[in-house]
């Protein structure tokens, strides 16, 4: 996955670096996100409920209607928060089914969809054009997380601190 490793940090694409962290929870994000004013945190396909069990949820069934209580399972959302709002909500979040959080310097445009980037060899360049600051991929709370950033010095501070 990495070409060269130095202090645990590898260059994974031109101008993009990654490091594997020790097992952690999604709460670790509070120390990892860059304090960039105006930045946003994009939770990609976030699963608030980890099991495949059917449950009662209030969900919008159309863009015009109010949420309705329905039996549903496996809800997943792309969510976008200003950095301060995300940090205020983070203590209530869990990543039982994993968490992919992407910090960008500006709002995620409607046309940027992670499922279009997954297999794109230019995904880091695309993210950088949209102000990419950091990505945090945690399979589930208690697992090692993979962190990527165009800012190698920030990753070095993470590893060193």
MODELLER restraints for C-alpha pairs under 7 A, 6 or more apart:
rsr = mdl.restraints
at = mdl.atoms
rsr.add(forms.Gaussian(group=physical.xy_distance, feature=features.Distance(at['CA:1:A'], at['CA:12:A']), mean=6.68, stdev=0.5))
rsr.add(forms.Gaussian(group=physical.xy_distance, feature=features.Distance(at['CA:2:A'], at['CA:10:A']), mean=5.25, stdev=0.5))
rsr.add(forms.Gaussian(group=physical.xy_distance, feature=features.Distance(at['CA:2:A'], at['CA:11:A']), mean=6.01, stdev=0.5))
rsr.add(forms.Gaussian(group=physical.xy_distance, feature=features.Distance(at['CA:2:A'], at['CA:12:A']), mean=5.00, stdev=0.5))
rsr.add(forms.Gaussian(group=physical.xy_distance, feature=features.Distance(at['CA:3:A'], at['CA:10:A']), mean=6.46, stdev=0.5))
rsr.add(forms.Gaussian(group=physical.xy_distance, feature=features.Distance(at['CA:3:A'], at['CA:11:A']), mean=6.23, stdev=0.5))
rsr.add(forms.Gaussian(group=physical.xy_distance, feature=features.Distance(at['CA:3:A'], at['CA:12:A']), mean=6.52, stdev=0.5))
rsr.add(forms.Gaussian(group=physical.xy_distance, feature=features.Distance(at['CA:4:A'], at['CA:10:A']), mean=5.39, stdev=0.5))
rsr.add(forms.Gaussian(group=physical.xy_distance, feature=features.Distance(at['CA:4:A'], at['CA:11:A']), mean=6.45, stdev=0.5))
rsr.add(forms.Gaussian(group=physical.xy_distance, feature=features.Distance(at['CA:8:A'], at['CA:19:A']), mean=5.98, stdev=0.5))
rsr.add(forms.Gaussian(group=physical.xy_distance, feature=features.Distance(at['CA:9:A'], at['CA:17:A']), mean=6.56, stdev=0.5))
rsr.add(forms.Gaussian(group=physical.xy_distance, feature=features.Distance(at['CA:9:A'], at['CA:18:A']), mean=5.61, stdev=0.5))
rsr.add(forms.Gaussian(group=physical.xy_distance, feature=features.Distance(at['CA:9:A'], at['CA:19:A']), mean=4.82, stdev=0.5))
rsr.add(forms.Gaussian(group=physical.xy_distance, feature=features.Distance(at['CA:10:A'], at['CA:17:A']), mean=5.48, stdev=0.5))
rsr.add(forms.Gaussian(group=physical.xy_distance, feature=features.Distance(at['CA:10:A'], at['CA:18:A']), mean=5.40, stdev=0.5))
rsr.add(forms.Gaussian(group=physical.xy_distance, feature=features.Distance(at['CA:10:A'], at['CA:19:A']), mean=6.52, stdev=0.5))
rsr.add(forms.Gaussian(group=physical.xy_distance, feature=features.Distance(at['CA:11:A'], at['CA:17:A']), mean=4.35, stdev=0.5))
rsr.add(forms.Gaussian(group=physical.xy_distance, feature=features.Distance(at['CA:11:A'], at['CA:18:A']), mean=6.43, stdev=0.5))
rsr.add(forms.Gaussian(group=physical.xy_distance, feature=features.Distance(at['CA:12:A'], at['CA:18:A']), mean=6.34, stdev=0.5))
rsr.add(forms.Gaussian(group=physical.xy_distance, feature=features.Distance(at['CA:15:A'], at['CA:150:A']), mean=5.53, stdev=0.5))
rsr.add(forms.Gaussian(group=physical.xy_distance, feature=features.Distance(at['CA:16:A'], at['CA:124:A']), mean=6.68, stdev=0.5))
rsr.add(forms.Gaussian(group=physical.xy_distance, feature=features.Distance(at['CA:16:A'], at['CA:148:A']), mean=6.86, stdev=0.5))
rsr.add(forms.Gaussian(group=physical.xy_distance, feature=features.Distance(at['CA:16:A'], at['CA:149:A']), mean=5.72, stdev=0.5))
rsr.add(forms.Gaussian(group=physical.xy_distance, feature=features.Distance(at['CA:16:A'], at['CA:150:A']), mean=4.43, stdev=0.5))
rsr.add(forms.Gaussian(group=physical.xy_distance, feature=features.Distance(at['CA:17:A'], at['CA:148:A']), mean=5.46, stdev=0.5))
rsr.add(forms.Gaussian(group=physical.xy_distance, feature=features.Distance(at['CA:17:A'], at['CA:149:A']), mean=5.45, stdev=0.5))
rsr.add(forms.Gaussian(group=physical.xy_distance, feature=features.Distance(at['CA:17:A'], at['CA:150:A']), mean=5.89, stdev=0.5))
rsr.add(forms.Gaussian(group=physical.xy_distance, feature=features.Distance(at['CA:17:A'], at['CA:152:A']), mean=6.02, stdev=0.5))
rsr.add(forms.Gaussian(group=physical.xy_distance, feature=features.Distance(at['CA:18:A'], at['CA:146:A']), mean=6.95, stdev=0.5))
rsr.add(forms.Gaussian(group=physical.xy_distance, feature=features.Distance(at['CA:18:A'], at['CA:147:A']), mean=5.49, stdev=0.5))
rsr.add(forms.Gaussian(group=physical.xy_distance, feature=features.Distance(at['CA:18:A'], at['CA:148:A']), mean=4.19, stdev=0.5))
rsr.add(forms.Gaussian(group=physical.xy_distance, feature=features.Distance(at['CA:18:A'], at['CA:149:A']), mean=6.50, stdev=0.5))
rsr.add(forms.Gaussian(group=physical.xy_distance, feature=features.Distance(at['CA:19:A'], at['CA:146:A']), mean=5.91, stdev=0.5))
rsr.add(forms.Gaussian(group=physical.xy_distance, feature=features.Distance(at['CA:19:A'], at['CA:147:A']), mean=5.44, stdev=0.5))
rsr.add(forms.Gaussian(group=physical.xy_distance, feature=features.Distance(at['CA:19:A'], at['CA:148:A']), mean=6.57, stdev=0.5))
rsr.add(forms.Gaussian(group=physical.xy_distance, feature=features.Distance(at['CA:20:A'], at['CA:144:A']), mean=6.59, stdev=0.5))
rsr.add(forms.Gaussian(group=physical.xy_distance, feature=features.Distance(at['CA:20:A'], at['CA:145:A']), mean=5.78, stdev=0.5))
rsr.add(forms.Gaussian(group=physical.xy_distance, feature=features.Distance(at['CA:20:A'], at['CA:146:A']), mean=4.55, stdev=0.5))
rsr.add(forms.Gaussian(group=physical.xy_distance, feature=features.Distance(at['CA:20:A'], at['CA:147:A']), mean=6.30, stdev=0.5))
rsr.add(forms.Gaussian(group=physical.xy_distance, feature=features.Distance(at['CA:21:A'], at['CA:144:A']), mean=5.43, stdev=0.5))
rsr.add(forms.Gaussian(group=physical.xy_distance, feature=features.Distance(at['CA:21:A'], at['CA:145:A']), mean=5.18, stdev=0.5))
rsr.add(forms.Gaussian(group=physical.xy_distance, feature=features.Distance(at['CA:21:A'], at['CA:146:A']), mean=6.23, stdev=0.5))
rsr.add(forms.Gaussian(group=physical.xy_distance, feature=features.Distance(at['CA:22:A'], at['CA:144:A']), mean=4.95, stdev=0.5))
rsr.add(forms.Gaussian(group=physical.xy_distance, feature=features.Distance(at['CA:22:A'], at['CA:145:A']), mean=6.92, stdev=0.5))
rsr.add(forms.Gaussian(group=physical.xy_distance, feature=features.Distance(at['CA:23:A'], at['CA:142:A']), mean=5.14, stdev=0.5))
rsr.add(forms.Gaussian(group=physical.xy_distance, feature=features.Distance(at['CA:23:A'], at['CA:143:A']), mean=4.42, stdev=0.5))
rsr.add(forms.Gaussian(group=physical.xy_distance, feature=features.Distance(at['CA:23:A'], at['CA:144:A']), mean=3.86, stdev=0.5))
rsr.add(forms.Gaussian(group=physical.xy_distance, feature=features.Distance(at['CA:23:A'], at['CA:145:A']), mean=6.59, stdev=0.5))
rsr.add(forms.Gaussian(group=physical.xy_distance, feature=features.Distance(at['CA:24:A'], at['CA:141:A']), mean=6.20, stdev=0.5))
rsr.add(forms.Gaussian(group=physical.xy_distance, feature=features.Distance(at['CA:24:A'], at['CA:142:A']), mean=4.87, stdev=0.5))
rsr.add(forms.Gaussian(group=physical.xy_distance, feature=features.Distance(at['CA:24:A'], at['CA:143:A']), mean=5.91, stdev=0.5))
rsr.add(forms.Gaussian(group=physical.xy_distance, feature=features.Distance(at['CA:24:A'], at['CA:144:A']), mean=6.15, stdev=0.5))
rsr.add(forms.Gaussian(group=physical.xy_distance, feature=features.Distance(at['CA:24:A'], at['CA:145:A']), mean=6.93, stdev=0.5))
rsr.add(forms.Gaussian(group=physical.xy_distance, feature=features.Distance(at['CA:25:A'], at['CA:141:A']), mean=4.29, stdev=0.5))
rsr.add(forms.Gaussian(group=physical.xy_distance, feature=features.Distance(at['CA:25:A'], at['CA:142:A']), mean=5.43, stdev=0.5))
rsr.add(forms.Gaussian(group=physical.xy_distance, feature=features.Distance(at['CA:26:A'], at['CA:94:A']), mean=6.49, stdev=0.5))
rsr.add(forms.Gaussian(group=physical.xy_distance, feature=features.Distance(at['CA:26:A'], at['CA:95:A']), mean=6.11, stdev=0.5))
rsr.add(forms.Gaussian(group=physical.xy_distance, feature=features.Distance(at['CA:26:A'], at['CA:141:A']), mean=6.24, stdev=0.5))
rsr.add(forms.Gaussian(group=physical.xy_distance, feature=features.Distance(at['CA:27:A'], at['CA:90:A']), mean=6.58, stdev=0.5))
rsr.add(forms.Gaussian(group=physical.xy_distance, feature=features.Distance(at['CA:27:A'], at['CA:91:A']), mean=6.66, stdev=0.5))
rsr.add(forms.Gaussian(group=physical.xy_distance, feature=features.Distance(at['CA:30:A'], at['CA:87:A']), mean=6.55, stdev=0.5))
rsr.add(forms.Gaussian(group=physical.xy_distance, feature=features.Distance(at['CA:32:A'], at['CA:158:A']), mean=6.92, stdev=0.5))
rsr.add(forms.Gaussian(group=physical.xy_distance, feature=features.Distance(at['CA:33:A'], at['CA:134:A']), mean=6.98, stdev=0.5))
rsr.add(forms.Gaussian(group=physical.xy_distance, feature=features.Distance(at['CA:36:A'], at['CA:105:A']), mean=6.98, stdev=0.5))
rsr.add(forms.Gaussian(group=physical.xy_distance, feature=features.Distance(at['CA:38:A'], at['CA:82:A']), mean=6.83, stdev=0.5))
rsr.add(forms.Gaussian(group=physical.xy_distance, feature=features.Distance(at['CA:38:A'], at['CA:105:A']), mean=6.48, stdev=0.5))
rsr.add(forms.Gaussian(group=physical.xy_distance, feature=features.Distance(at['CA:38:A'], at['CA:106:A']), mean=6.45, stdev=0.5))
rsr.add(forms.Gaussian(group=physical.xy_distance, feature=features.Distance(at['CA:39:A'], at['CA:82:A']), mean=6.15, stdev=0.5))
rsr.add(forms.Gaussian(group=physical.xy_distance, feature=features.Distance(at['CA:39:A'], at['CA:83:A']), mean=5.74, stdev=0.5))
rsr.add(forms.Gaussian(group=physical.xy_distance, feature=features.Distance(at['CA:39:A'], at['CA:103:A']), mean=6.84, stdev=0.5))
rsr.add(forms.Gaussian(group=physical.xy_distance, feature=features.Distance(at['CA:39:A'], at['CA:104:A']), mean=5.57, stdev=0.5))
rsr.add(forms.Gaussian(group=physical.xy_distance, feature=features.Distance(at['CA:39:A'], at['CA:105:A']), mean=4.15, stdev=0.5))
rsr.add(forms.Gaussian(group=physical.xy_distance, feature=features.Distance(at['CA:39:A'], at['CA:106:A']), mean=5.22, stdev=0.5))
rsr.add(forms.Gaussian(group=physical.xy_distance, feature=features.Distance(at['CA:40:A'], at['CA:80:A']), mean=6.59, stdev=0.5))
rsr.add(forms.Gaussian(group=physical.xy_distance, feature=features.Distance(at['CA:40:A'], at['CA:81:A']), mean=5.44, stdev=0.5))
rsr.add(forms.Gaussian(group=physical.xy_distance, feature=features.Distance(at['CA:40:A'], at['CA:82:A']), mean=4.37, stdev=0.5))
rsr.add(forms.Gaussian(group=physical.xy_distance, feature=features.Distance(at['CA:40:A'], at['CA:83:A']), mean=4.97, stdev=0.5))
rsr.add(forms.Gaussian(group=physical.xy_distance, feature=features.Distance(at['CA:40:A'], at['CA:103:A']), mean=5.64, stdev=0.5))
rsr.add(forms.Gaussian(group=physical.xy_distance, feature=features.Distance(at['CA:40:A'], at['CA:104:A']), mean=5.43, stdev=0.5))
rsr.add(forms.Gaussian(group=physical.xy_distance, feature=features.Distance(at['CA:40:A'], at['CA:105:A']), mean=6.37, stdev=0.5))
rsr.add(forms.Gaussian(group=physical.xy_distance, feature=features.Distance(at['CA:40:A'], at['CA:106:A']), mean=6.09, stdev=0.5))
rsr.add(forms.Gaussian(group=physical.xy_distance, feature=features.Distance(at['CA:40:A'], at['CA:107:A']), mean=6.03, stdev=0.5))
rsr.add(forms.Gaussian(group=physical.xy_distance, feature=features.Distance(at['CA:41:A'], at['CA:80:A']), mean=5.68, stdev=0.5))
rsr.add(forms.Gaussian(group=physical.xy_distance, feature=features.Distance(at['CA:41:A'], at['CA:81:A']), mean=5.32, stdev=0.5))
rsr.add(forms.Gaussian(group=physical.xy_distance, feature=features.Distance(at['CA:41:A'], at['CA:82:A']), mean=6.33, stdev=0.5))
rsr.add(forms.Gaussian(group=physical.xy_distance, feature=features.Distance(at['CA:41:A'], at['CA:83:A']), mean=5.89, stdev=0.5))
rsr.add(forms.Gaussian(group=physical.xy_distance, feature=features.Distance(at['CA:41:A'], at['CA:86:A']), mean=6.72, stdev=0.5))
rsr.add(forms.Gaussian(group=physical.xy_distance, feature=features.Distance(at['CA:41:A'], at['CA:101:A']), mean=6.42, stdev=0.5))
rsr.add(forms.Gaussian(group=physical.xy_distance, feature=features.Distance(at['CA:41:A'], at['CA:102:A']), mean=5.62, stdev=0.5))
rsr.add(forms.Gaussian(group=physical.xy_distance, feature=features.Distance(at['CA:41:A'], at['CA:103:A']), mean=4.48, stdev=0.5))
rsr.add(forms.Gaussian(group=physical.xy_distance, feature=features.Distance(at['CA:41:A'], at['CA:104:A']), mean=6.49, stdev=0.5))
rsr.add(forms.Gaussian(group=physical.xy_distance, feature=features.Distance(at['CA:42:A'], at['CA:78:A']), mean=6.97, stdev=0.5))
rsr.add(forms.Gaussian(group=physical.xy_distance, feature=features.Distance(at['CA:42:A'], at['CA:79:A']), mean=5.67, stdev=0.5))
rsr.add(forms.Gaussian(group=physical.xy_distance, feature=features.Distance(at['CA:42:A'], at['CA:80:A']), mean=4.48, stdev=0.5))
rsr.add(forms.Gaussian(group=physical.xy_distance, feature=features.Distance(at['CA:42:A'], at['CA:81:A']), mean=6.61, stdev=0.5))
rsr.add(forms.Gaussian(group=physical.xy_distance, feature=features.Distance(at['CA:42:A'], at['CA:101:A']), mean=5.55, stdev=0.5))
rsr.add(forms.Gaussian(group=physical.xy_distance, feature=features.Distance(at['CA:42:A'], at['CA:102:A']), mean=5.04, stdev=0.5))
rsr.add(forms.Gaussian(group=physical.xy_distance, feature=features.Distance(at['CA:42:A'], at['CA:103:A']), mean=6.22, stdev=0.5))
rsr.add(forms.Gaussian(group=physical.xy_distance, feature=features.Distance(at['CA:43:A'], at['CA:78:A']), mean=5.54, stdev=0.5))
rsr.add(forms.Gaussian(group=physical.xy_distance, feature=features.Distance(at['CA:43:A'], at['CA:79:A']), mean=5.05, stdev=0.5))
rsr.add(forms.Gaussian(group=physical.xy_distance, feature=features.Distance(at['CA:43:A'], at['CA:80:A']), mean=6.33, stdev=0.5))
rsr.add(forms.Gaussian(group=physical.xy_distance, feature=features.Distance(at['CA:43:A'], at['CA:100:A']), mean=5.85, stdev=0.5))
rsr.add(forms.Gaussian(group=physical.xy_distance, feature=features.Distance(at['CA:43:A'], at['CA:101:A']), mean=4.59, stdev=0.5))
rsr.add(forms.Gaussian(group=physical.xy_distance, feature=features.Distance(at['CA:43:A'], at['CA:102:A']), mean=6.53, stdev=0.5))
rsr.add(forms.Gaussian(group=physical.xy_distance, feature=features.Distance(at['CA:44:A'], at['CA:77:A']), mean=6.82, stdev=0.5))
rsr.add(forms.Gaussian(group=physical.xy_distance, feature=features.Distance(at['CA:44:A'], at['CA:78:A']), mean=4.68, stdev=0.5))
rsr.add(forms.Gaussian(group=physical.xy_distance, feature=features.Distance(at['CA:44:A'], at['CA:79:A']), mean=6.72, stdev=0.5))
rsr.add(forms.Gaussian(group=physical.xy_distance, feature=features.Distance(at['CA:44:A'], at['CA:100:A']), mean=5.48, stdev=0.5))
rsr.add(forms.Gaussian(group=physical.xy_distance, feature=features.Distance(at['CA:44:A'], at['CA:101:A']), mean=6.29, stdev=0.5))
rsr.add(forms.Gaussian(group=physical.xy_distance, feature=features.Distance(at['CA:45:A'], at['CA:76:A']), mean=4.98, stdev=0.5))
rsr.add(forms.Gaussian(group=physical.xy_distance, feature=features.Distance(at['CA:45:A'], at['CA:77:A']), mean=4.76, stdev=0.5))
rsr.add(forms.Gaussian(group=physical.xy_distance, feature=features.Distance(at['CA:45:A'], at['CA:78:A']), mean=4.96, stdev=0.5))
rsr.add(forms.Gaussian(group=physical.xy_distance, feature=features.Distance(at['CA:46:A'], at['CA:76:A']), mean=5.07, stdev=0.5))
rsr.add(forms.Gaussian(group=physical.xy_distance, feature=features.Distance(at['CA:46:A'], at['CA:77:A']), mean=5.07, stdev=0.5))
rsr.add(forms.Gaussian(group=physical.xy_distance, feature=features.Distance(at['CA:46:A'], at['CA:78:A']), mean=6.19, stdev=0.5))
rsr.add(forms.Gaussian(group=physical.xy_distance, feature=features.Distance(at['CA:46:A'], at['CA:99:A']), mean=6.17, stdev=0.5))
rsr.add(forms.Gaussian(group=physical.xy_distance, feature=features.Distance(at['CA:47:A'], at['CA:74:A']), mean=6.94, stdev=0.5))
rsr.add(forms.Gaussian(group=physical.xy_distance, feature=features.Distance(at['CA:47:A'], at['CA:75:A']), mean=6.00, stdev=0.5))
rsr.add(forms.Gaussian(group=physical.xy_distance, feature=features.Distance(at['CA:47:A'], at['CA:76:A']), mean=4.66, stdev=0.5))
rsr.add(forms.Gaussian(group=physical.xy_distance, feature=features.Distance(at['CA:47:A'], at['CA:77:A']), mean=6.81, stdev=0.5))
rsr.add(forms.Gaussian(group=physical.xy_distance, feature=features.Distance(at['CA:47:A'], at['CA:97:A']), mean=6.16, stdev=0.5))
rsr.add(forms.Gaussian(group=physical.xy_distance, feature=features.Distance(at['CA:49:A'], at['CA:74:A']), mean=6.80, stdev=0.5))
rsr.add(forms.Gaussian(group=physical.xy_distance, feature=features.Distance(at['CA:50:A'], at['CA:96:A']), mean=5.48, stdev=0.5))
rsr.add(forms.Gaussian(group=physical.xy_distance, feature=features.Distance(at['CA:50:A'], at['CA:97:A']), mean=4.93, stdev=0.5))
rsr.add(forms.Gaussian(group=physical.xy_distance, feature=features.Distance(at['CA:52:A'], at['CA:73:A']), mean=5.80, stdev=0.5))
rsr.add(forms.Gaussian(group=physical.xy_distance, feature=features.Distance(at['CA:52:A'], at['CA:74:A']), mean=5.71, stdev=0.5))
rsr.add(forms.Gaussian(group=physical.xy_distance, feature=features.Distance(at['CA:53:A'], at['CA:73:A']), mean=5.97, stdev=0.5))
rsr.add(forms.Gaussian(group=physical.xy_distance, feature=features.Distance(at['CA:54:A'], at['CA:71:A']), mean=6.07, stdev=0.5))
rsr.add(forms.Gaussian(group=physical.xy_distance, feature=features.Distance(at['CA:54:A'], at['CA:72:A']), mean=5.39, stdev=0.5))
rsr.add(forms.Gaussian(group=physical.xy_distance, feature=features.Distance(at['CA:54:A'], at['CA:73:A']), mean=4.77, stdev=0.5))
rsr.add(forms.Gaussian(group=physical.xy_distance, feature=features.Distance(at['CA:55:A'], at['CA:71:A']), mean=5.33, stdev=0.5))
rsr.add(forms.Gaussian(group=physical.xy_distance, feature=features.Distance(at['CA:55:A'], at['CA:72:A']), mean=5.59, stdev=0.5))
rsr.add(forms.Gaussian(group=physical.xy_distance, feature=features.Distance(at['CA:55:A'], at['CA:73:A']), mean=6.20, stdev=0.5))
rsr.add(forms.Gaussian(group=physical.xy_distance, feature=features.Distance(at['CA:56:A'], at['CA:69:A']), mean=6.24, stdev=0.5))
rsr.add(forms.Gaussian(group=physical.xy_distance, feature=features.Distance(at['CA:56:A'], at['CA:70:A']), mean=5.50, stdev=0.5))
rsr.add(forms.Gaussian(group=physical.xy_distance, feature=features.Distance(at['CA:56:A'], at['CA:71:A']), mean=4.62, stdev=0.5))
rsr.add(forms.Gaussian(group=physical.xy_distance, feature=features.Distance(at['CA:56:A'], at['CA:72:A']), mean=6.34, stdev=0.5))
rsr.add(forms.Gaussian(group=physical.xy_distance, feature=features.Distance(at['CA:57:A'], at['CA:69:A']), mean=5.25, stdev=0.5))
rsr.add(forms.Gaussian(group=physical.xy_distance, feature=features.Distance(at['CA:57:A'], at['CA:70:A']), mean=5.55, stdev=0.5))
rsr.add(forms.Gaussian(group=physical.xy_distance, feature=features.Distance(at['CA:57:A'], at['CA:71:A']), mean=6.32, stdev=0.5))
rsr.add(forms.Gaussian(group=physical.xy_distance, feature=features.Distance(at['CA:57:A'], at['CA:72:A']), mean=6.52, stdev=0.5))
rsr.add(forms.Gaussian(group=physical.xy_distance, feature=features.Distance(at['CA:58:A'], at['CA:67:A']), mean=5.26, stdev=0.5))
rsr.add(forms.Gaussian(group=physical.xy_distance, feature=features.Distance(at['CA:58:A'], at['CA:68:A']), mean=4.87, stdev=0.5))
rsr.add(forms.Gaussian(group=physical.xy_distance, feature=features.Distance(at['CA:58:A'], at['CA:69:A']), mean=4.16, stdev=0.5))
rsr.add(forms.Gaussian(group=physical.xy_distance, feature=features.Distance(at['CA:58:A'], at['CA:70:A']), mean=6.31, stdev=0.5))
rsr.add(forms.Gaussian(group=physical.xy_distance, feature=features.Distance(at['CA:59:A'], at['CA:67:A']), mean=4.48, stdev=0.5))
rsr.add(forms.Gaussian(group=physical.xy_distance, feature=features.Distance(at['CA:59:A'], at['CA:68:A']), mean=5.32, stdev=0.5))
rsr.add(forms.Gaussian(group=physical.xy_distance, feature=features.Distance(at['CA:59:A'], at['CA:69:A']), mean=6.39, stdev=0.5))
rsr.add(forms.Gaussian(group=physical.xy_distance, feature=features.Distance(at['CA:60:A'], at['CA:66:A']), mean=5.88, stdev=0.5))
rsr.add(forms.Gaussian(group=physical.xy_distance, feature=features.Distance(at['CA:60:A'], at['CA:67:A']), mean=3.95, stdev=0.5))
rsr.add(forms.Gaussian(group=physical.xy_distance, feature=features.Distance(at['CA:60:A'], at['CA:68:A']), mean=6.10, stdev=0.5))
rsr.add(forms.Gaussian(group=physical.xy_distance, feature=features.Distance(at['CA:61:A'], at['CA:67:A']), mean=6.70, stdev=0.5))
rsr.add(forms.Gaussian(group=physical.xy_distance, feature=features.Distance(at['CA:95:A'], at['CA:140:A']), mean=5.23, stdev=0.5))
rsr.add(forms.Gaussian(group=physical.xy_distance, feature=features.Distance(at['CA:95:A'], at['CA:141:A']), mean=5.24, stdev=0.5))
rsr.add(forms.Gaussian(group=physical.xy_distance, feature=features.Distance(at['CA:96:A'], at['CA:140:A']), mean=5.06, stdev=0.5))
rsr.add(forms.Gaussian(group=physical.xy_distance, feature=features.Distance(at['CA:96:A'], at['CA:141:A']), mean=5.78, stdev=0.5))
rsr.add(forms.Gaussian(group=physical.xy_distance, feature=features.Distance(at['CA:97:A'], at['CA:139:A']), mean=6.86, stdev=0.5))
rsr.add(forms.Gaussian(group=physical.xy_distance, feature=features.Distance(at['CA:97:A'], at['CA:140:A']), mean=5.39, stdev=0.5))
rsr.add(forms.Gaussian(group=physical.xy_distance, feature=features.Distance(at['CA:98:A'], at['CA:138:A']), mean=5.34, stdev=0.5))
rsr.add(forms.Gaussian(group=physical.xy_distance, feature=features.Distance(at['CA:98:A'], at['CA:139:A']), mean=4.31, stdev=0.5))
rsr.add(forms.Gaussian(group=physical.xy_distance, feature=features.Distance(at['CA:98:A'], at['CA:140:A']), mean=4.00, stdev=0.5))
rsr.add(forms.Gaussian(group=physical.xy_distance, feature=features.Distance(at['CA:98:A'], at['CA:141:A']), mean=6.82, stdev=0.5))
rsr.add(forms.Gaussian(group=physical.xy_distance, feature=features.Distance(at['CA:99:A'], at['CA:137:A']), mean=5.91, stdev=0.5))
rsr.add(forms.Gaussian(group=physical.xy_distance, feature=features.Distance(at['CA:99:A'], at['CA:138:A']), mean=5.21, stdev=0.5))
rsr.add(forms.Gaussian(group=physical.xy_distance, feature=features.Distance(at['CA:99:A'], at['CA:139:A']), mean=6.55, stdev=0.5))
rsr.add(forms.Gaussian(group=physical.xy_distance, feature=features.Distance(at['CA:99:A'], at['CA:140:A']), mean=6.91, stdev=0.5))
rsr.add(forms.Gaussian(group=physical.xy_distance, feature=features.Distance(at['CA:100:A'], at['CA:136:A']), mean=5.66, stdev=0.5))
rsr.add(forms.Gaussian(group=physical.xy_distance, feature=features.Distance(at['CA:100:A'], at['CA:137:A']), mean=4.53, stdev=0.5))
rsr.add(forms.Gaussian(group=physical.xy_distance, feature=features.Distance(at['CA:100:A'], at['CA:138:A']), mean=6.39, stdev=0.5))
rsr.add(forms.Gaussian(group=physical.xy_distance, feature=features.Distance(at['CA:101:A'], at['CA:135:A']), mean=5.71, stdev=0.5))
rsr.add(forms.Gaussian(group=physical.xy_distance, feature=features.Distance(at['CA:101:A'], at['CA:136:A']), mean=5.15, stdev=0.5))
rsr.add(forms.Gaussian(group=physical.xy_distance, feature=features.Distance(at['CA:101:A'], at['CA:137:A']), mean=6.59, stdev=0.5))
rsr.add(forms.Gaussian(group=physical.xy_distance, feature=features.Distance(at['CA:102:A'], at['CA:134:A']), mean=5.81, stdev=0.5))
rsr.add(forms.Gaussian(group=physical.xy_distance, feature=features.Distance(at['CA:102:A'], at['CA:135:A']), mean=4.38, stdev=0.5))
rsr.add(forms.Gaussian(group=physical.xy_distance, feature=features.Distance(at['CA:102:A'], at['CA:136:A']), mean=6.41, stdev=0.5))
rsr.add(forms.Gaussian(group=physical.xy_distance, feature=features.Distance(at['CA:103:A'], at['CA:132:A']), mean=6.18, stdev=0.5))
rsr.add(forms.Gaussian(group=physical.xy_distance, feature=features.Distance(at['CA:103:A'], at['CA:133:A']), mean=5.38, stdev=0.5))
rsr.add(forms.Gaussian(group=physical.xy_distance, feature=features.Distance(at['CA:103:A'], at['CA:134:A']), mean=5.11, stdev=0.5))
rsr.add(forms.Gaussian(group=physical.xy_distance, feature=features.Distance(at['CA:103:A'], at['CA:135:A']), mean=6.28, stdev=0.5))
rsr.add(forms.Gaussian(group=physical.xy_distance, feature=features.Distance(at['CA:104:A'], at['CA:130:A']), mean=6.92, stdev=0.5))
rsr.add(forms.Gaussian(group=physical.xy_distance, feature=features.Distance(at['CA:104:A'], at['CA:131:A']), mean=5.05, stdev=0.5))
rsr.add(forms.Gaussian(group=physical.xy_distance, feature=features.Distance(at['CA:104:A'], at['CA:132:A']), mean=4.39, stdev=0.5))
rsr.add(forms.Gaussian(group=physical.xy_distance, feature=features.Distance(at['CA:104:A'], at['CA:133:A']), mean=5.29, stdev=0.5))
rsr.add(forms.Gaussian(group=physical.xy_distance, feature=features.Distance(at['CA:105:A'], at['CA:131:A']), mean=4.74, stdev=0.5))
rsr.add(forms.Gaussian(group=physical.xy_distance, feature=features.Distance(at['CA:105:A'], at['CA:132:A']), mean=6.32, stdev=0.5))
rsr.add(forms.Gaussian(group=physical.xy_distance, feature=features.Distance(at['CA:105:A'], at['CA:133:A']), mean=6.60, stdev=0.5))
rsr.add(forms.Gaussian(group=physical.xy_distance, feature=features.Distance(at['CA:106:A'], at['CA:131:A']), mean=6.28, stdev=0.5))
rsr.add(forms.Gaussian(group=physical.xy_distance, feature=features.Distance(at['CA:117:A'], at['CA:123:A']), mean=5.26, stdev=0.5))
rsr.add(forms.Gaussian(group=physical.xy_distance, feature=features.Distance(at['CA:133:A'], at['CA:149:A']), mean=5.76, stdev=0.5))
rsr.add(forms.Gaussian(group=physical.xy_distance, feature=features.Distance(at['CA:133:A'], at['CA:150:A']), mean=6.52, stdev=0.5))
rsr.add(forms.Gaussian(group=physical.xy_distance, feature=features.Distance(at['CA:134:A'], at['CA:148:A']), mean=5.67, stdev=0.5))
rsr.add(forms.Gaussian(group=physical.xy_distance, feature=features.Distance(at['CA:134:A'], at['CA:149:A']), mean=4.46, stdev=0.5))
rsr.add(forms.Gaussian(group=physical.xy_distance, feature=features.Distance(at['CA:135:A'], at['CA:147:A']), mean=5.53, stdev=0.5))
rsr.add(forms.Gaussian(group=physical.xy_distance, feature=features.Distance(at['CA:135:A'], at['CA:148:A']), mean=5.05, stdev=0.5))
rsr.add(forms.Gaussian(group=physical.xy_distance, feature=features.Distance(at['CA:135:A'], at['CA:149:A']), mean=6.36, stdev=0.5))
rsr.add(forms.Gaussian(group=physical.xy_distance, feature=features.Distance(at['CA:136:A'], at['CA:145:A']), mean=6.74, stdev=0.5))
rsr.add(forms.Gaussian(group=physical.xy_distance, feature=features.Distance(at['CA:136:A'], at['CA:146:A']), mean=5.95, stdev=0.5))
rsr.add(forms.Gaussian(group=physical.xy_distance, feature=features.Distance(at['CA:136:A'], at['CA:147:A']), mean=4.66, stdev=0.5))
rsr.add(forms.Gaussian(group=physical.xy_distance, feature=features.Distance(at['CA:136:A'], at['CA:148:A']), mean=6.71, stdev=0.5))
rsr.add(forms.Gaussian(group=physical.xy_distance, feature=features.Distance(at['CA:137:A'], at['CA:145:A']), mean=5.59, stdev=0.5))
rsr.add(forms.Gaussian(group=physical.xy_distance, feature=features.Distance(at['CA:137:A'], at['CA:146:A']), mean=5.16, stdev=0.5))
rsr.add(forms.Gaussian(group=physical.xy_distance, feature=features.Distance(at['CA:137:A'], at['CA:147:A']), mean=6.37, stdev=0.5))
rsr.add(forms.Gaussian(group=physical.xy_distance, feature=features.Distance(at['CA:138:A'], at['CA:144:A']), mean=6.74, stdev=0.5))
rsr.add(forms.Gaussian(group=physical.xy_distance, feature=features.Distance(at['CA:138:A'], at['CA:145:A']), mean=4.51, stdev=0.5))
rsr.add(forms.Gaussian(group=physical.xy_distance, feature=features.Distance(at['CA:138:A'], at['CA:146:A']), mean=6.56, stdev=0.5))
